[in-house]
Amino acid sequence: MRRAATIFDLDDTLVDSGAAWGRVCAAFAARHGHHWRAEDDDALHGNGGWATYVAGLCGGAAGVAEVVETCTAAMAVECAAGRVPALPGALDLVREAGRHGPVAVATASPRRYVVAILAELGLAARLRAVVCGEDVTSGKPAPDAYLRAAEGIGVPPSDCVVVEDSANGIRSAFAAGMRVLAVPRAGTTLSADVARLPTAQARSAADALPLLTRMLDLRPGPRAAEPSAGPRLVREGAP
């Protein structure tokens, strides 16, 4: 029996980070004269081009590289202060996924923040691969991040289950040819085109556990090799 792999999104799927990202990006934009709005918070959600968006709010006063550097450093502080907690039930999802096969994370977030939060929550040792925003040319909804993660754990895309919260992330996983367990962020509604896709859906990470177990039990074919311990940070050009 081939072992099914699980690839998780990070922000608002495993960790409750939306408020923290909103705070640090709002503070950055405020220093450049922009008054943060509710629609700006919404625009950050599932947006692989989040830094470009924030830079655009600053009227040319800040570049994308400055946004990434400053906001990522601020998020590392948020993580160290315990202000980016795991979502209820999320760690159980990761543990359950590990019982069935290799586990990875594929996120649009910068590596410095990703490494910080995975270490803070004790998740790093459970992951076979970690794909960050810097590791792909095209972010979600392009399939690049999920395909890189599948490559990193040595599992065909068709044998991967993706756990995602955002519309762009779900589109990305489908474009990569993977099965999807959608766990939309509380208070959000998936767009009509995404809602029509054949996803399994749960209201929360805690509710998703039995669904994930059933999806991972569908695993025809020969067993894949056991993953080695510890995460691999997948980068462009990595073997």
Backbone as numpy.savetxt, mean C-alpha at the origin, in Angstrom:
# Nx Ny Nz CAx CAy CAz Cx Cy Cz
0.64 -28.62 -4.08 -0.20 -27.43 -4.08 0.68 -26.18 -4.08
0.43 -25.28 -5.02 1.19 -24.03 -5.08 0.68 -23.08 -4.01
1.58 -22.44 -3.29 1.18 -21.53 -2.23 0.74 -20.18 -2.82
-0.39 -19.70 -2.38 -0.86 -18.39 -2.81 -0.09 -17.30 -2.08
0.19 -16.21 -2.78 0.88 -15.08 -2.18 -0.10 -13.95 -1.92
0.22 -13.12 -0.94 -0.60 -11.95 -0.62 0.25 -10.70 -0.72
-0.26 -9.71 -1.41 0.42 -8.41 -1.51 -0.51 -7.35 -0.93
-0.04 -6.67 0.09 -0.83 -5.64 0.75 -0.43 -4.25 0.29
-1.41 -3.40 0.08 -1.17 -1.97 0.11 -0.82 -1.61 1.55
-0.29 -0.42 1.78 0.12 -0.04 3.13 -0.83 0.98 3.76
-0.84 2.19 3.22 -1.60 3.29 3.83 -3.10 3.06 3.73
-3.77 3.13 4.86 -5.22 2.96 4.97 -5.69 1.54 4.64
-4.74 0.63 4.44 -5.04 -0.79 4.31 -4.51 -1.54 5.52
-3.23 -1.33 5.84 -2.64 -1.92 7.03 -2.49 -0.91 8.16
-2.23 0.35 7.82 -1.98 1.36 8.84 -2.94 2.54 8.68
-3.31 3.12 9.81 -4.23 4.26 9.83 -3.41 5.54 9.69
-3.03 5.82 8.45 -2.05 6.88 8.20 -2.63 8.10 7.50
-3.90 8.04 7.08 -4.45 9.15 6.31 -4.40 10.47 7.04
-4.73 10.45 8.34 -4.72 11.70 9.10 -3.31 12.26 9.23
-2.34 11.38 9.45 -0.95 11.83 9.59 -0.43 12.43 8.29
-0.69 11.75 7.17 -0.27 12.32 5.89 -0.95 13.66 5.63
-2.22 13.76 5.99 -2.91 15.04 5.83 -2.26 16.14 6.65
-1.89 15.81 7.90 -1.25 16.82 8.77 0.07 17.31 8.19
0.92 16.38 7.79 2.26 16.81 7.36 2.19 17.54 6.01
1.30 17.10 5.12 1.18 17.78 3.83 0.52 19.14 4.00
-0.46 19.24 4.92 -1.10 20.53 5.18 -0.10 21.52 5.76
0.74 21.05 6.68 1.75 21.93 7.27 2.74 22.42 6.22
3.14 21.52 5.32 4.06 21.92 4.25 3.40 22.96 3.35
2.17 22.69 2.92 1.48 23.63 2.03 1.24 24.98 2.70
0.96 24.96 4.01 0.71 26.21 4.73 1.93 27.11 4.74
3.11 26.49 4.81 4.35 27.28 4.78 4.54 27.98 3.44
3.80 27.53 2.43 3.90 28.13 1.10 2.60 28.81 0.69
1.78 29.16 1.71 0.63 30.01 1.45 -0.66 29.33 1.08
-0.73 28.00 1.15 -1.97 27.31 0.78 -2.75 26.90 2.02
-4.03 27.25 2.05 -4.90 26.83 3.13 -5.50 25.47 2.79
-5.16 24.45 3.58 -5.56 23.07 3.31 -7.09 22.92 3.38
-7.64 22.11 2.46 -9.08 21.89 2.38 -9.39 20.40 2.49
-10.64 20.09 2.76 -11.05 18.68 2.84 -10.79 17.97 1.53
-10.99 18.65 0.43 -10.77 18.01 -0.87 -9.29 17.68 -1.11
-8.39 18.40 -0.42 -6.98 18.06 -0.52 -6.69 16.73 0.17
-7.31 16.51 1.31 -7.18 15.20 1.96 -7.67 14.10 1.03
-8.81 14.31 0.41 -9.37 13.30 -0.50 -8.43 13.05 -1.68
-7.80 14.11 -2.17 -6.92 13.97 -3.33 -5.67 13.16 -3.02
-5.24 13.14 -1.77 -4.05 12.36 -1.41 -4.34 10.86 -1.41
-5.58 10.47 -1.18 -5.93 9.07 -0.98 -5.70 8.25 -2.24
-4.81 7.26 -2.15 -4.53 6.38 -3.27 -3.87 7.07 -4.45
-3.22 8.18 -4.21 -2.65 9.00 -5.28 -1.14 8.79 -5.34
-0.69 8.03 -6.33 0.76 7.83 -6.49 1.50 9.11 -6.81
0.78 10.11 -7.32 1.41 11.40 -7.61 1.15 12.43 -6.52
1.09 11.96 -5.27 0.73 12.85 -4.15 1.70 14.03 -4.03
3.00 13.80 -4.23 3.97 14.88 -4.06 3.80 15.93 -5.15
3.51 15.50 -6.35 3.24 16.43 -7.44 2.01 17.27 -7.12
1.00 16.62 -6.55 -0.22 17.34 -6.18 0.08 18.41 -5.13
0.83 18.04 -4.08 1.14 19.01 -3.02 2.00 20.14 -3.57
2.97 19.81 -4.40 3.81 20.86 -5.00 2.96 21.83 -5.81
1.94 21.30 -6.50 1.07 22.15 -7.29 0.26 23.12 -6.45
-0.01 22.76 -5.20 -0.74 23.65 -4.31 0.10 24.84 -3.87
1.41 24.70 -4.04 2.32 25.73 -3.52 2.66 26.81 -4.53
2.00 26.80 -5.66 2.16 27.88 -6.63 3.57 28.06 -7.16
4.31 26.98 -7.32 5.67 27.06 -7.83 6.72 27.37 -6.78
6.31 27.52 -5.53 7.27 27.86 -4.47 8.04 26.65 -3.96
7.63 25.45 -4.33 8.30 24.23 -3.87 8.24 23.19 -4.96
9.31 22.42 -5.08 9.37 21.36 -6.07 8.97 20.02 -5.48
8.79 19.03 -6.35 8.36 17.71 -5.92 9.38 17.08 -4.99
10.66 17.22 -5.30 11.70 16.61 -4.46 11.66 17.18 -3.04
11.42 18.48 -2.90 11.33 19.10 -1.58 10.11 18.58 -0.82
9.00 18.42 -1.52 7.80 17.88 -0.88 8.09 16.49 -0.34
8.67 15.63 -1.16 8.95 14.25 -0.75 9.89 14.23 0.45
10.97 14.98 0.38 11.96 14.95 1.46 11.37 15.47 2.77
10.70 16.60 2.72 10.19 17.22 3.94 9.04 16.42 4.55
8.10 16.02 3.73 6.93 15.30 4.25 7.29 13.90 4.70
8.24 13.27 4.03 8.67 11.93 4.45 9.38 11.99 5.79
10.21 12.99 5.98 10.88 13.15 7.27 9.86 13.39 8.37
8.85 14.19 8.09 7.82 14.45 9.08 7.02 13.19 9.39
6.77 12.36 8.39 6.04 11.11 8.62 6.87 10.13 9.45
8.17 10.13 9.27 9.03 9.28 10.10 8.90 9.68 11.57
8.78 10.97 11.83 8.57 11.45 13.20 7.20 10.99 13.71
6.18 11.08 12.87 4.85 10.61 13.25 4.88 9.13 13.63
5.60 8.34 12.86 5.71 6.90 13.15 6.39 6.67 14.49
7.50 7.35 14.71 8.25 7.17 15.96 7.44 7.59 17.17
6.53 8.54 16.97 5.69 9.02 18.07 4.45 8.15 18.28
4.31 7.10 17.48 3.16 6.21 17.62 1.87 6.76 17.08
1.95 7.73 16.18 0.73 8.35 15.65 0.29 7.75 14.31
0.91 6.61 13.94 0.49 5.89 12.73 0.26 4.43 13.15
-0.87 4.15 13.78 -1.13 2.80 14.30 -1.58 1.84 13.21
-1.43 0.56 13.50 -2.03 -0.45 12.63 -3.54 -0.36 12.73
-4.22 -0.59 11.63 -5.68 -0.64 11.66 -6.13 -1.89 12.42
-7.24 -1.83 13.13 -7.72 -3.00 13.87 -7.87 -4.21 12.95
-7.24 -5.29 13.33 -7.31 -6.53 12.56 -6.28 -6.66 11.47
-5.53 -5.59 11.16 -4.58 -5.63 10.05 -3.43 -6.60 10.30
-2.89 -6.61 11.52 -1.78 -7.50 11.80 -2.22 -8.95 11.74
-3.45 -9.23 12.11 -3.99 -10.59 11.98 -4.06 -10.99 10.50
-4.41 -10.05 9.63 -4.43 -10.35 8.20 -3.05 -10.75 7.70
-2.03 -10.01 8.13 -0.66 -10.32 7.69 -0.24 -11.70 8.20
-0.55 -11.98 9.45 -0.18 -13.28 10.01 -0.90 -14.41 9.27
-2.18 -14.22 8.98 -2.94 -15.25 8.26 -2.37 -15.44 6.86
-2.06 -14.36 6.19 -1.47 -14.46 4.85 -0.17 -15.26 4.88
0.63 -15.04 5.91 1.90 -15.75 6.02 1.75 -17.24 6.22
0.60 -17.69 6.72 0.37 -19.13 6.88 0.18 -19.82 5.53
-0.20 -19.05 4.51 -0.53 -19.62 3.21 0.59 -19.47 2.19
1.46 -18.52 2.38 2.50 -18.29 1.39 3.23 -16.98 1.64
4.06 -16.56 0.69 4.83 -15.33 0.87 3.96 -14.09 0.92
4.44 -13.08 1.61 3.69 -11.84 1.81 4.58 -10.67 1.37
3.98 -9.68 0.74 4.70 -8.49 0.29 3.85 -7.25 0.53
4.49 -6.10 0.42 3.80 -4.81 0.45 4.16 -4.06 -0.83
3.17 -3.43 -1.44 3.40 -2.58 -2.61 2.68 -1.26 -2.37
3.43 -0.18 -2.27 2.88 1.10 -1.87 3.49 2.23 -2.69
2.74 3.32 -2.81 3.26 4.52 -3.48 4.06 5.40 -2.53
4.11 5.04 -1.27 4.77 5.89 -0.27 6.30 5.79 -0.36
7.00 6.83 0.10 8.47 6.84 0.03 9.09 5.82 0.97
10.25 5.31 0.57 10.91 4.22 1.30 11.25 4.59 2.75
11.71 5.81 2.99 12.09 6.16 4.35 10.92 6.00 5.32
9.76 6.46 4.91 8.57 6.30 5.75 8.16 4.84 5.85
8.18 4.12 4.73 7.75 2.72 4.71 8.61 1.89 5.67
9.92 2.07 5.58 10.82 1.33 6.47 10.52 1.67 7.93
10.26 2.94 8.21 10.01 3.38 9.58 8.74 2.74 10.15
7.65 2.74 9.38 6.40 2.22 9.92 6.42 0.70 10.00
7.05 0.03 9.05 7.14 -1.43 9.13 7.95 -1.86 10.34
9.02 -1.12 10.64 9.82 -1.44 11.82 9.05 -1.14 13.10
8.35 -0.02 13.12 7.59 0.38 14.31 6.53 -0.66 14.67
5.90 -1.26 13.66 4.82 -2.22 13.90 5.31 -3.66 13.91
6.61 -3.88 13.73 7.15 -5.23 13.76 6.74 -6.08 12.57
6.50 -5.46 11.44 6.04 -6.19 10.25 7.16 -6.59 9.31
8.32 -5.95 9.41 9.36 -6.14 8.40 9.75 -7.61 8.24
9.89 -8.33 9.33 10.35 -9.72 9.25 9.32 -10.64 8.62
8.09 -10.21 8.50 7.03 -11.05 7.92 6.91 -10.86 6.42
7.67 -9.95 5.83 7.51 -9.61 4.42 8.65 -10.14 3.58
8.29 -10.70 2.45 9.29 -11.23 1.51 9.78 -10.15 0.55
8.94 -9.16 0.27 9.33 -8.07 -0.62 8.57 -6.81 -0.23
9.22 -5.67 -0.45 8.60 -4.37 -0.20 8.90 -3.48 -1.41
7.85 -3.04 -2.08 7.99 -2.14 -3.22 7.49 -0.76 -2.80
8.33 0.25 -2.96 8.01 1.63 -2.54 7.83 2.52 -3.77
7.43 3.75 -3.51 7.15 4.68 -4.60 8.33 4.91 -5.52
9.55 4.89 -4.96 10.73 5.14 -5.78 11.08 3.98 -6.70
10.47 2.83 -6.50 10.89 1.62 -7.20 10.22 1.40 -8.54
9.25 2.24 -8.89 8.55 2.08 -10.17 8.46 3.42 -10.87
8.38 3.36 -12.19 8.26 4.58 -12.98 6.83 5.10 -12.96
5.87 4.20 -13.06 4.46 4.58 -13.10 3.77 4.05 -11.85
3.16 4.95 -11.08 2.47 4.56 -9.86 1.08 4.03 -10.16
0.40 3.58 -9.11 -0.98 3.13 -9.24 -1.84 4.26 -9.81
-2.72 3.99 -10.78 -3.34 2.71 -11.14 -2.58 1.87 -12.14
-1.38 2.27 -12.57 -0.57 1.39 -13.41 -0.24 0.12 -12.61
-0.01 -1.01 -13.27 0.21 -2.27 -12.55 1.63 -2.46 -12.05
2.53 -1.52 -12.31 3.96 -1.73 -12.08 4.30 -2.18 -10.67
3.73 -1.53 -9.66 4.11 -1.85 -8.28 3.75 -3.29 -7.92
2.56 -3.72 -8.32 2.15 -5.09 -7.99 2.93 -6.12 -8.80
3.24 -5.81 -10.04 4.06 -6.74 -10.82 5.46 -6.85 -10.24
6.02 -5.75 -9.78 7.35 -5.79 -9.15 7.32 -6.62 -7.87
6.23 -6.49 -7.11 6.12 -7.27 -5.88 6.04 -8.76 -6.18
5.24 -9.13 -7.19 5.14 -10.54 -7.58 6.50 -11.07 -8.03
7.21 -10.27 -8.78 8.55 -10.65 -9.22 9.47 -10.85 -8.01
9.34 -9.95 -7.03 10.22 -10.02 -5.87 10.01 -11.26 -5.02
8.79 -11.78 -5.01 8.53 -12.98 -4.21 8.50 -14.24 -5.07
8.70 -14.09 -6.39 8.79 -15.24 -7.26 7.50 -16.00 -7.46
6.38 -15.28 -7.51 5.06 -15.90 -7.67 4.37 -15.27 -8.87
3.75 -16.08 -9.74 3.03 -15.50 -10.89 1.90 -14.59 -10.42
1.64 -13.51 -11.15 0.56 -12.60 -10.75 -0.77 -13.30 -10.51
-1.09 -14.33 -11.31 -2.37 -15.01 -11.16 -2.50 -15.74 -9.84
-1.38 -15.97 -9.14 -1.41 -16.64 -7.84 -1.32 -15.66 -6.68
-1.49 -14.38 -6.97 -1.40 -13.35 -5.93 -2.79 -12.80 -5.59
-3.01 -12.59 -4.30 -4.19 -11.89 -3.81 -3.73 -10.53 -3.30
-4.36 -9.48 -3.76 -4.03 -8.12 -3.34 -5.08 -7.63 -2.36
-4.64 -7.01 -1.27 -5.55 -6.37 -0.31 -5.36 -4.87 -0.45
-6.41 -4.17 -0.83 -6.33 -2.75 -1.19 -7.53 -1.98 -0.65
-7.32 -0.68 -0.43 -8.42 0.17 0.03 -8.87 1.18 -1.01
-7.99 1.59 -1.92 -8.31 2.72 -2.81 -8.70 2.26 -4.20
-9.43 3.11 -4.89 -9.85 2.81 -6.26 -8.65 2.63 -7.17
-7.67 3.52 -7.08 -6.50 3.40 -7.93 -5.71 2.13 -7.63
-5.63 1.76 -6.36 -4.93 0.53 -6.02 -5.63 -0.70 -6.55
-6.96 -0.71 -6.49 -7.72 -1.83 -7.03 -7.55 -1.92 -8.54
-7.59 -0.77 -9.22 -7.35 -0.77 -10.66 -5.96 -1.33 -10.98
-4.98 -0.94 -10.19 -3.62 -1.39 -10.38 -3.52 -2.91 -10.27
-4.13 -3.47 -9.24 -4.07 -4.92 -9.02 -4.76 -5.68 -10.15
-5.90 -5.18 -10.60 -6.58 -5.84 -11.71 -5.76 -5.76 -12.98
-5.12 -4.62 -13.22 -4.28 -4.48 -14.41 -3.11 -5.45 -14.36
-2.67 -5.81 -13.16 -1.58 -6.77 -12.99 -2.05 -8.21 -13.09
-3.35 -8.45 -13.22 -3.87 -9.79 -13.34 -4.00 -10.54 -12.04
-4.24 -9.82 -10.95 -4.31 -10.42 -9.62 -5.73 -10.38 -9.08
-6.04 -11.30 -8.15 -7.31 -11.26 -7.45 -7.25 -10.18 -6.37
-8.41 -9.62 -6.05 -8.43 -8.45 -5.17 -9.43 -8.63 -4.04
-8.96 -8.33 -2.84 -9.82 -8.18 -1.67 -9.85 -6.70 -1.35
-10.98 -6.06 -1.60 -11.11 -4.62 -1.40 -11.62 -4.33 0.01
-10.91 -3.45 0.70 -11.32 -3.01 2.04 -11.33 -1.49 2.03
-12.39 -0.87 1.46 -12.40 0.58 1.32 -12.26 1.29 2.67
-11.53 2.40 2.64 -11.35 3.21 3.84 -12.70 3.64 4.38
-12.84 3.65 5.70 -14.11 4.03 6.33 -14.56 5.39 5.82
-15.82 5.47 5.44 -16.39 6.73 4.97 -16.22 6.98 3.49
-15.58 6.05 2.76 -15.40 6.23 1.33 -16.25 5.22 0.56
-16.60 5.59 -0.66 -17.36 4.74 -1.55 -16.58 4.56 -2.83
-16.43 3.32 -3.28 -15.69 3.07 -4.50 -16.46 3.64 -5.69
-15.72 4.16 -6.66 -16.35 4.69 -7.87 -17.06 3.57 -8.61
-18.01 3.93 -9.46 -18.87 2.94 -10.11 -18.07 1.95 -10.94
-17.03 2.42 -11.66 -16.27 1.50 -12.50 -15.51 0.48 -11.66
-15.02 0.90 -10.49 -14.29 -0.02 -9.62 -15.26 -0.95 -8.89
-16.40 -0.43 -8.48 -17.39 -1.25 -7.78 -17.90 -2.39 -8.65
-17.84 -2.21 -9.97 -18.31 -3.26 -10.88 -17.30 -4.38 -11.06
-16.05 -4.16 -10.65 -15.03 -5.19 -10.82 -15.32 -6.36 -9.86
-14.93 -7.58 -10.26 -15.23 -8.76 -9.43 -14.30 -8.90 -8.23
-14.44 -8.03 -7.28 -13.62 -8.07 -6.07 -14.39 -8.74 -4.95
-13.65 -9.34 -4.01 -14.22 -9.64 -2.70 -14.15 -8.34 -1.91
-15.14 -8.04 -1.08 -15.14 -6.78 -0.36 -15.46 -7.00 1.11
-14.78 -6.22 1.96 -15.03 -6.26 3.40 -15.09 -4.84 3.91
-15.77 -4.64 5.03 -15.93 -3.29 5.58 -14.73 -2.84 6.39
-13.91 -3.79 6.84 -12.75 -3.45 7.67 -11.74 -4.58 7.58
-10.53 -4.31 8.06 -9.50 -5.36 8.08 -9.94 -6.53 8.93
-10.61 -6.26 10.04 -11.07 -7.34 10.91 -12.10 -8.21 10.19
-13.02 -7.58 9.45 -14.02 -8.33 8.71 -13.43 -9.09 7.53
-12.25 -8.66 7.06 -11.65 -9.25 5.87 -10.99 -10.60 6.14
-10.74 -10.95 7.39 -9.95 -12.14 7.70 -10.54 -13.42 7.10
-11.83 -13.75 7.30 -12.34 -14.99 6.72 -12.34 -14.98 5.19
-12.56 -13.79 4.59 -12.53 -13.69 3.14 -11.13 -13.98 2.61
-10.13 -13.41 3.26 -8.75 -13.64 2.82 -8.40 -15.12 2.94
-8.80 -15.75 4.02 -8.51 -17.17 4.20 -9.10 -18.00 3.06
-10.35 -17.72 2.70 -10.98 -18.48 1.62 -10.28 -18.23 0.29
-9.89 -16.99 0.02 -9.23 -16.69 -1.24 -7.88 -17.37 -1.34
-7.16 -17.45 -0.23 -5.84 -18.05 -0.25 -5.90 -19.57 -0.28
-7.01 -20.14 0.09 -7.16 -21.59 0.02 -7.38 -22.08 -1.40
-7.68 -21.17 -2.35 -7.83 -21.53 -3.75 -6.45 -21.46 -4.40
-5.75 -22.58 -4.42 -4.34 -22.55 -4.80 -3.94 -23.79 -5.59
-4.38 -23.95 -6.83 -4.01 -25.12 -7.62 -2.56 -25.10 -8.06
-2.04 -26.27 -8.39 -0.72 -26.33 -8.98 0.35 -26.75 -8.01
1.62 -26.89 -8.48 2.73 -27.31 -7.62 3.10 -26.24 -6.62
3.59 -26.65 -5.48 3.97 -25.72 -4.42 5.21 -24.93 -4.81
5.17 -23.62 -4.53 6.34 -22.77 -4.77 7.35 -22.97 -3.65
8.57 -22.54 -3.90 9.61 -22.64 -2.87 9.26 -21.77 -1.69
9.66 -22.19 -0.51 9.42 -21.41 0.70 10.17 -20.10 0.63
9.56 -18.99 1.05 10.26 -17.70 1.05 11.32 -17.67 2.13
12.38 -16.94 1.86 13.40 -16.75 2.88 12.93 -15.71 3.87
13.53 -15.70 5.06 13.12 -14.77 6.10 13.58 -13.36 5.77
12.76 -12.39 6.17 13.14 -11.00 6.04 12.70 -10.41 4.73
12.44 -9.09 4.70 11.93 -8.44 3.51 13.01 -8.12 2.51
12.62 -8.07 1.26 13.50 -7.62 0.20 12.95 -6.33 -0.33
13.72 -5.25 -0.28 13.29 -3.99 -0.84 13.56 -4.04 -2.33
12.49 -4.14 -3.13 12.63 -4.32 -4.57 12.88 -2.98 -5.21
13.92 -2.89 -6.00 14.26 -1.66 -6.68 14.35 -1.93 -8.18
14.20 -0.87 -8.96 14.33 -1.03 -10.41 15.68 -1.63 -10.74
15.67 -2.64 -11.59 16.91 -3.26 -12.00 17.41 -4.33 -11.05
16.67 -4.55 -9.92 17.11 -5.57 -8.99 16.90 -6.94 -9.60
17.78 -7.93 -9.34 17.62 -9.26 -9.91 16.43 -9.98 -9.30
